[in-house]
């Protein structure tokens, strides 16, 4: 049954914040190439997963729990992270070839355009606190800043305009810039100089 097939994901979502759970399910659907089906949106599918998790109808196997913990602990350079996740999944008999290929092509495209990714950090556990993202999400922080808040944050949200009434998904990417945080970073850097 499909509930047994996704038991590990359902168990992992137990007790999760609803917005974070929706974002996680959406990211996993995007990574696997799956689309919302049966007339249900990603948010509705995530809500169903959360309902099942609250019912406690499944148990997470030790192997699945271990794999999930291992994957969610990956935090390194973007290229190394892709390689580690690929190795972990292959060892477990899973394939994320489509998603990992897209991840590596994105890295290659950025580097070919002169974007230096040596200071970039990929975190498998990273989430933005908005449920409309459908793909890559990101934040930019000031180097060495201890403020903990991003200067820029955003991502891909192809389904947002449909949620607002459009007839179909429309490819979109965007970001927010918190200009006041740039001033805070400048002041903070000036104090340390």
C-alpha positions in Angstrom: 0.0 0.0 0.0 1.1 3.6 -0.5 1.1 4.3 3.2 3.7 1.5 3.7 5.7 2.8 0.8 6.1 6.2 2.4 6.1 5.2 6.0 9.6 6.6 6.5 8.7 10.0 5.2 5.5 10.1 7.2 7.3 9.1 10.4 10.0 11.7 9.8 7.3 14.4 9.5 5.7 13.5 12.8 5.7 16.6 15.0 7.1 18.8 12.3 6.0 22.4 11.8 3.3 22.4 9.1 5.1 25.0 6.9 8.4 23.1 7.1 6.7 19.8 6.4 4.9 21.2 3.3 8.2 22.6 2.1 10.0 19.3 2.7 7.3 17.3 0.8 7.3 19.8 -2.0 11.1 19.6 -2.3 11.0 15.8 -2.2 8.3 15.7 -4.9 10.4 18.1 -7.1 13.6 16.2 -6.5 11.9 12.9 -7.6 10.2 14.5 -10.6 6.8 13.7 -9.2 3.9 16.0 -9.7 0.9 16.7 -7.5 -1.8 14.2 -8.5 -5.4 13.4 -8.2 -6.3 17.1 -8.2 -4.4 17.6 -4.9 -1.8 20.4 -4.4 1.5 19.8 -2.8 0.2 21.5 0.4 -2.8 19.1 0.5 -0.5 16.1 0.0 1.8 17.4 2.8 -1.3 17.9 5.1 -2.3 14.2 4.4 1.2 13.1 5.4 1.0 15.2 8.6 -2.4 13.7 9.4 -1.0 10.2 9.0 2.0 11.1 11.2 -0.3 12.5 13.9 -2.3 9.2 13.8 1.0 7.4 14.5 0.0 4.8 11.9 3.6 4.0 10.9 7.0 3.2 12.3 10.3 4.4 10.9 12.6 1.5 10.4 16.1 1.8 12.0 17.7 1.7 8.5 15.4 4.4 7.1 15.9 6.6 10.2 19.7 6.2 9.9 19.6 7.1 6.2 17.4 10.1 6.9 19.7 11.3 9.7 22.8 10.8 7.5 21.3 12.7 4.5 20.0 15.5 6.6 23.4 16.0 8.3 25.1 16.6 5.0 26.5 20.1 5.1 29.5 21.0 2.8 30.4 22.5 -0.5 27.6 22.1 -3.0 29.6 19.7 -5.2 30.8 17.5 -2.3 27.3 17.4 -0.8 25.9 16.0 -4.1 28.6 13.3 -4.1 27.9 12.4 -0.4 24.1 12.2 -0.9 24.6 10.1 -4.0 26.9 7.7 -2.2 24.5 7.4 0.8 21.5 6.8 -1.4 23.2 4.3 -3.6 24.4 2.4 -0.5 20.8 2.2 0.6 19.6 1.1 -2.8 18.0 4.4 -3.7 18.6 6.6 -6.8 18.3 10.3 -6.9 19.9 10.5 -10.3 17.5 13.1 -11.8 17.7 15.5 -8.8 21.5 15.0 -8.3 22.1 15.5 -12.1 20.2 18.8 -11.9 22.1 19.8 -8.8 25.5 19.2 -10.5 24.5 20.9 -13.7 23.5 23.9 -11.7 26.9 24.0 -10.0 28.7 23.6 -13.4 26.6 26.4 -15.0 27.4 28.8 -12.1 31.1 28.0 -12.2 31.2 28.4 -16.0 29.8 31.9 -15.5 32.5 32.8 -13.0 30.4 32.3 -9.8 32.8 31.2 -7.1 31.2 28.5 -5.0 34.1 27.8 -2.7 32.5 29.8 0.2 29.0 28.4 -0.5 27.5 25.8 1.9 24.9 23.3 1.0 22.8 22.0 3.8 20.3 19.1 3.2 18.4 20.2 6.3 18.0 23.8 5.2 14.4 25.1 4.8 13.0 28.5 4.2 9.9 29.2 6.3 7.5 29.6 3.4 5.5 26.8 1.8 5.4 28.0 -1.8 8.9 27.1 -2.9 9.1 24.3 -5.5 12.9 23.9 -6.0 16.2 25.4 -5.1 16.2 27.7 -2.1 19.0 29.9 -0.9 20.2 32.5 1.6 23.2 34.8 1.5 24.9 35.7 4.8 27.8 38.2 5.4 31.1 36.4 5.8 32.0 36.1 9.4 28.8 37.7 10.6 27.4 36.5 13.9 24.0 38.0 13.4 22.4 34.8 12.2 20.0 36.4 9.8 20.4 36.3 6.0 21.0 39.4 3.9 19.3 37.9 0.9 16.9 34.9 0.8 14.8 33.3 -1.9 14.3 30.5 -4.3 12.2 28.9 -7.0 8.4 29.0 -6.7 6.8 27.8 -10.0 3.4 27.1 -8.3 2.9 30.4 -6.5 1.0 32.1 -9.3 -1.3 29.1 -9.7 -2.1 29.4 -5.9 -3.0 33.0 -6.6 -5.4 32.1 -9.4 -3.3 31.5 -12.6 -4.5 28.7 -14.8 -1.1 26.9 -14.7 2.3 26.9 -13.0 4.5 29.7 -14.2 8.3 29.3 -13.8 9.5 31.9 -11.3 12.4 32.6 -9.1 12.8 35.5 -6.7 14.4 36.8 -3.6 14.1 39.4 -0.8 16.9 41.7 0.2 16.9 43.0 3.8 18.7 46.3 3.2 18.7 47.2 6.9 20.7 44.1 7.6 23.4 45.3 5.3 23.7 48.4 7.4 23.8 46.3 10.6 26.6 44.2 9.1 28.5 47.3 8.1 28.2 48.7 11.6 29.1 45.4 13.1 32.2 45.1 10.9 33.2 48.6 11.7 33.2 47.9 15.4 35.5 44.9 15.0 38.0 46.7 12.7 
